Amino acid sequence: GLTQTTLDDVLLRRMRLPARVLVFLFGFHVLFALRQIHNAGISMAVTVTELLLLAYIVIEAAETMFLHWWLGERHGVQVPNIVRHLFLVVVYTAAVLFIVGSGTGVNIAPVIATSTVVTVVIGLALQDTLGNLFAGLAMSMDRPFKIGDWIFVDTLEGCVVHIGWRSPHLQPFTKDIVVLPNSVLGRPRVQHFS
């Protein structure tokens, strides 16, 4: 409460449980070393878990400091949640693959090759959805309209009642709700009456 920023509060809230578990695992590791218990399976599992928790703490701390504090509080830039989540998925996936591969000695090249094929198949199957998603990202950065604005698209005029990543919702004079996909909304001319 004494600081001008919420960075310390957010860091404490996010790091409290993982830090406690990490300290517990370090204690477990030291106990095994002092008792000279040599079980390769348990030792490897504890080491990999420690590294995963350490990676989680580092990634969460970096994300909190960069996105929440530096961009959000200091510069007033609000990063869309979808961008933040996509970035975190990529970073966490890379960290988990690296830690599990190096900690267990498992060759992760086949996993990466399989995930590449799966990614291509999913990308082709979700082509329209991904088009709407990226059009929504572009619209959220450009912000051509906001909730409550009256717009005219093609032959439809209405009030914007919801803006989502996939589609905004318009309410015309008939009080119906019309859902326009972002990819469709990005193509025609949009007249903004507000």
PyMOL commands that set and color helices and strands:
alter all, ss='L'
color gray80, all
select helices_A, chain A and resi 7-35+40-74+81-104+109-125+127-142+182-185
alter helices_A, ss='H'
color red, helices_A
select strands_A, chain A and resi 150-153+156-163+168-171+178-179+190-192
alter strands_A, ss='S'
color yellow, strands_A
deselect
rebuild
show_as cartoon
